[in-house]
Amino acid sequence: MLNTRNENNDNRMDKIVSLCKRRGFVYPGSEIYGGLANSWDFGPPGVELKNNIKQLWWKFFVQSRENIVGLESTIIMNNKVWEASGHLQEFNDMLAECQSCRQRFRVDDLDNLKECPECRGPLLKPRQFHTMFKTNLGPIEGNEVYLRPETAQGMFVDFKQLQNSSRQKIPFGVAQIGKAFRNEITPGNFIFRLREFEQMEIEYFVREKDWQEGFDYWLLEMKKWLQMIGVKDINLHFHEISPEERAHYSKKTIDIEYAYPFGTKELYGLAYRTDYDLWRHQEKSGRELTSFDEVTQGKFIPHIIEPTFGVERTMLVLLLEAYEEEKDRVVLRLKPKLAPYKAAVFPLLANKPPLVEAARKIYNDLRQDFMVAWDERGNIGKRYFSQDEIGTPFCITVDFDSLEKNDVTVRDRDTMKQERIKIEVLKEYLREKLE
């Protein structure tokens, strides 16, 4: 992989982590008890940013397409699902352990397979490490089940019911957003590699002869999505995975990589899974998972194209893309549709009840339609810069003129220009600007 690591990049990553904690995007998990290695909780603006990513993704990939339907499948599934899919046998990473300090590392993260990157001690021979999380079903020990390592299998085992109930014809897709769990050897780099994370995935079912066309189509759609959310082309790298490195089910895989401060690594993936999954589940379950071809009047097992997206990695990339330092302020230039808060409402002075009352009325009215922040702390300049760091596109200030003229000052995050807007058209003004 390419390596773009340098001092400035490391410093940028530290600044992103600091901003996230300071402004409530992301907190260390279980912090009052000393934390838990690389677990993170998402605070108010972090939750809103994640929700906005998922909602926009759903609108772009599902709502706007008549041949994509949704599913929410269970996190814990019958163990036979994981046996049929190959995860019980194949879902491994290569682990290297230091003979001196006993730290463990993913082999693909090491530049030198003989020397520990931490203490310079010798590394033991790499071995396989199974990365599925185990738990027990019910009160009796020994009834082991697994937390799903991907959302895909639920879409495969429900394929027949999904096609019948939605009356879809090939080609069609199933989309799902949900939690997945992987017992990573070395999670890290903030929210880049997590043991508990969210996936946004599509399984697109096609005829075998059409797989390349489908693959090219979804690669183009993924590029459109990246452009829409504001990721610069210069920071992206499209890496086709070699046959030796591909997952056991894949005949072709492209990793969409991003130039993170810690190196160029995977952001999204696009895989051609062939008919492997449906064949295996049909064979192991004894249930037919075919589709009917109206042209040939015969049955066939569809092949699968899989675009997959990580929610937390998308969030990290958006923060990295949007973060800017100017002379007097730090600003997150998030796309307005993705910004946690669409506007913030301030009374010019917090100790003047008429201003506070008028501002509260506007705030309560706007939040019926938008996610809106309220702030009356400190001076107005500090409030502006606080919202700039969160990425709020517009700040609305109620001053003494507002009480007489029924208008407010609206400040633009990116230009810092201000204009007077009548209160009665404020919602319409925001809708137009947010589009």
Secondary structure, DSSP 8 states (H G I E B T S, - for coil): ------HHHHHHHHHHHHHHHHTTSEEETTGGGT--TT-EEE-HHHHHHHHHHHHHHHIIIIIT-TTEEE----SB--HHHHHHHTHHHH-EEEEEEBTTT--EEEGGG-S-SSB-TTT--BB---EEEE--EEEESSSSTT-EEEE-S-SHHHHHHTHHHHHHHHT--SSEEEEEEEEEE---SS-BTTTTB-SEEEEEEEEEEE-GGGHHHHHHHHHHHHHHHHHHHT--GGGEEEEE--TTTS-TT-SEEEEEEEEETTEEEEEEEEEEEETHHHHHHHHHH-----EEETTTTEEE--EEEEEEEEHHHHHHHHHHHHEEE-SS-EEE---TTT-S-SEEEEES-TT-HHHHHHHHHHHHHHTTTS-EEE--SS-HHHHHHHHHHHT-SEEEEE-HHHHHHSEEEEEETTT--EEEEEGGGHHHHHHHHH-
